[in-house]
Amino acid sequence: MAELNPLAEELSCSVCLELFKEPVTTPCGHNFCMACLDETWVVQGSPYRCPQCRKVYQVRPQLQKNTVMCAVVEKFLQAEQARTPVDDWIPPARSAASSAATQVACDHCLTETAVKTCLVCMASFCQEHLKPHIDSPAFQDHPLQPPIRDLLRRKCTQHNRLRELFCPEHGECICHICLVEHKTCSPTLLSQASADLEYKLRHKLAIVHSHINGATKALEDVRSKQQSVQDSMKRKMEQLRQEYMEMKAVIDAAETSSSRKLKEEEKRVYGKLDTIYQVLLKKKNEMQKLKAEVELILDKGDEFEFLEKAAKLQGESTKPVYIPKIDLDHELIKGIYQGAMDLKSELKHSTKKQQEKKAEDHNGSGNKGNQMESTSKPIHPSKKTTQDKKTKKTPGAPGPASQFSPYKLPTFGAPGQSLDLNATSPDAAPKASATQPNSAALKAKALENFLNKSRTELLEYFVKVVFDYNTAHNKVTLSDNYTTASVSDGLQHYRSHPQRFTYCSQVLGLHCYKKGVHYWEVELQKNNFCGVGVCYGSMERQGPESRLGRNPNSWCVEWFNNKISAWHNNVEKTLPSTKATRVGVLLNCDHGFVIFFAVTEKMCQMYKFKVDFTEALYPAFWVFSAGTTLSICSK
């Protein structure tokens, strides 16, 4: 059977999956059962398609029976029938007809059991009433047979004669008079026809049994392959999990090393500053003591005593306090963050490249599988997605990894990079609503609580904001350790960076916030063309839509001449004027709102936005006219 199986596949219709019955060939060269192809095209309608290669025919092709294919199928069936069954199974024997003889009653007395049936009298007789047929010469030409049940069914309804012959061409039993109508047929006696059909059916039963065995084996093979696939994928999943665990371990080790270096730098500078603090404190005490002694001697009336002590005090040093410049090693910090950004960029680049390769392989295998598909429902290659379309580059997406240079400024904390310095670990991110109060009532209560807080209470959530050099427009000047922004007369010629604003004179904060409560204050100088707000890192960097409040990704309060407005999604809300020059910004990521305060002797709400934030948020600032300056306030 193994050597015949490949041929059986070639001789099988791809619609019904059985051997061809009256095969026909399409113009594209594929074979189908005539009935299967007709039914398919009737359901499908115009235009007509080949069920195998999907070739389109606007006009239904005229198909003829493939006689060569018919002959091949017939030879194949004969070869298969000639094979001995693979097991010892023997078709069951046919039941003996004589087993029901005792159930035939005598047609004469209707009580005794018949022993013979006369085919001329068309009646059955018991032993007693059969004697005339045996003893009388008049019944010698009446043929007798074993008792026959349902004798009336054996009669020809047309000629009222016993049907003793079988016509294989018409598949029916006939009488001798019916032979006139079956001149072109080859009828045989019922016994001979019964024996022939019994042999054919027994052989067919053997073939069906062989096919059942083959189907059983095929089912076992499929189940075995399914189990093999499950086992193989389980092993691959475990290997994949191990690889990702190792990658996470590498990233965790890099994070630990970078954090340790930053802590060491903090400890070094903090220790030096503490030493300077102690020296300055001692110097101050000495100066205060000298001041007290001078004031005391000036009150003395005795010239001798005055001159004696004044000469001594005159020799004391009164040099001004000198504060040595102690600062963080910014090049070290830049290097650490640049290394982290390079690692992230390389990881994103590798992941994206791998995904593109998988997509190409998938499309290639899909096309290949489409050509080899042999069923009436071929697999169509998936339609091109938006990856094939020309998409706009996300401003927050990092460029290719670059080698760190000690002269480059930091690229850490740029918008879209989701750097949250307030998170203690990646696992500390908010997860489900079970741990985060998300109901409208809780949000409203939290908003009301923060609106009623004093400045002292708000300062408990104070965060130190610094400007991100890589986002500053070329007209924005940053000073005071990146805490003051102003508009310059000329361009600053900053190096190109994907996060830099190119249309509006804006700059973002260095750190982003994606959970918790955060508060900062901004001092406005010459506040007639400036703005303060928050935005997503995905906000545009080019074009008019990159201006704060003119897109769905930013919220701000803006001063334009003497007019104050709140902006979001290009919708303006005019606000009452205020003389305050300091603005407080309270961002509550957990309950979804940002509040702008006018900071005076009493905190006054300017405007509030209630938003279900979906991304990390950056402090955002806009300065326009020359002389306008924004300064981040220290606590």
C-alpha positions, 0 to 999 in steps of 0.5 A: 500500500505504501508504494500506491499511496503517492499515486493515490494522492495524484489520482484524487480530486482536491475537492472531494479528496477521493479517487476521480469519478469521470475526471475532467481537466481544466485549461490550466491543467488541473484534474477534478471529478466532473460532478465536483467541479460542476457543483463548485462552479454553480455555487461560485458563479461567474467569474469561474476560478480553478479550485486549485490554482485560482486561475480566473475564467470569465467564460465557463470552459467547456470540459470533456471527460479525460479518458486517459485519466479514467483508464489510469484510475481503473488500472489503479483500482484493479491493482489495489483490488488484486492486493491481498489484505494486510491482515488475516481478516476474512469477509463474513459468509453469506447467510443460507437461504434454507434457514427460513424454509420452515417458516413457509406454510402450505398454500393448500392446507395453510397449516402444515409446513411446505416442503417444496414450491412449484414454479408452475403452480406458483404455490408451496405444498406440504408433504401430503399435498405434494403427492399429486405432483410426484405421483401424477404424470400430469405434473411431471413437467412442473419444476419443484424447488425448496420452499420460497418465501414471498412467492408473489414478489418473485412474480413479474408484475407485467407478465405474471411469470416467475422472475428467474433471470437477472439483468446486470445492465438494468440491475433488476430481476426479469422473467422469460417474457421480459427477455424480448425487452432485454435483447441487447442485455446479457441476463443470467440465472439468479443463482449465477448472478447472485454468486457473481455479485456476492464475490464482488461485494466480498472483494469490495468489503475487503478493500473497504476494510483495508482503507479503514486500516489505512485511515486508522494508521493515518489518524495515529500518525497525525496524533503522533505528529501533534504530540511531537509538535507540542513537545517540540514547542514546549522545549523551544518555549523553555529555551526562549524563556531562558534566553530572555531571563539571561537578557533581563539579567544582563540589563539588571546588571547594567542598571545596578552598575550604572546606579552604583556609579551615580550613587558614588558620584553623589556621595563624593560631591555631597561629602565635599560640600559637607566639608565646605559647609563645616569650614564655612560655618566655622568661618562665620562663627569667627567673623561673628566673634570678631564683630562682637569684639570690635563693637565692644572696643568701640564703646571703651572711653579709655584711649590707652586701652582702646589703642592697645586692643584696637591695634591687636584687632586691626591685625585680624584677617577679614578676607571674604568667604571663598567658596570653591566650585564643587560640581557633579562630574557631568561627563560621567553622568552623560556617559552613564546615561548615554550608555543606557540609551545606546543599550536601549537603542541597540535593543530596539533596533535588533528587535525591529530588525528581527520582526521585519525579518520574521514578516518577510519570512512569513510573507515568503512562506505564505506565497510558497504555501499558496502555490502548493495548496491543493484544496478548494479553499487556498490560503491567500497571502495576507494583505499588506499592513500599514508597515508597507505604507509610508509612516511618520517617524515617531519623535520619541523613537531613538536613532541608531546606537552611537559610540559615546563621546565625552564631549557629547551632551546627554541624551537621557530623559528625552521625550518618548523614552519613558525615563521615570526617576521616581520609580524604584524598579520596573516592577513598581509601575501601576498594574491593575485597577485593584491597586489603583483607585480608578472610580470617578468618585475617588478621582473627584475626591482626590481632585477636591483634596488637592485643590484645598491644600496649602502651598506648604502641603503641595511642596511635600510633592515637590520634584526638581525639574531641569530642562532637557538640552536635546529638546531645546529649540535653537532660539532657546538659551539654557543657563543656571545648570539647565534651570533657566530658559530664555529667548536668544537673539541668534541661533544657538547651533545645537547639534541635531537630535530627533527630540529637538523642537524645530518649529516652536521655541520650546523645551521639555523637562529632562524627567518624565512621570508616569505614576504618583503625584508631582509638583513644581514651580516656575518663575516668569519674568516679562511674562507676556509671551510664554507658556507652561504645561505638560505633554506626552513624549510622542508629541510632534517636534515639527510643524504648527501641531508641535506647539503646546496645547495645539494637539491632543498630546499636550496641556498648558496655560499660556500668556499672550500679551495681557491675555491668559488662556488654557489650551488643549487639542487646539481649543482655547479657554480664556482665564482671568488675569493675575498679577502672580509671576510664579506658577505652580504645576501639580500633576497627579498621574494616578487620578488623572488630572493636572492643576495650574496654580497662581502662587501668591500669598494664597494659592489660587487655581488658574485652571485644571485638566482632568485626563486619563493619561495613557503615556508618561508626561514631561514638563513643557515650556514655551518662550517667545519674545526676546527678554522672556525668561522662565526659571525653575524654582527650587524648593 
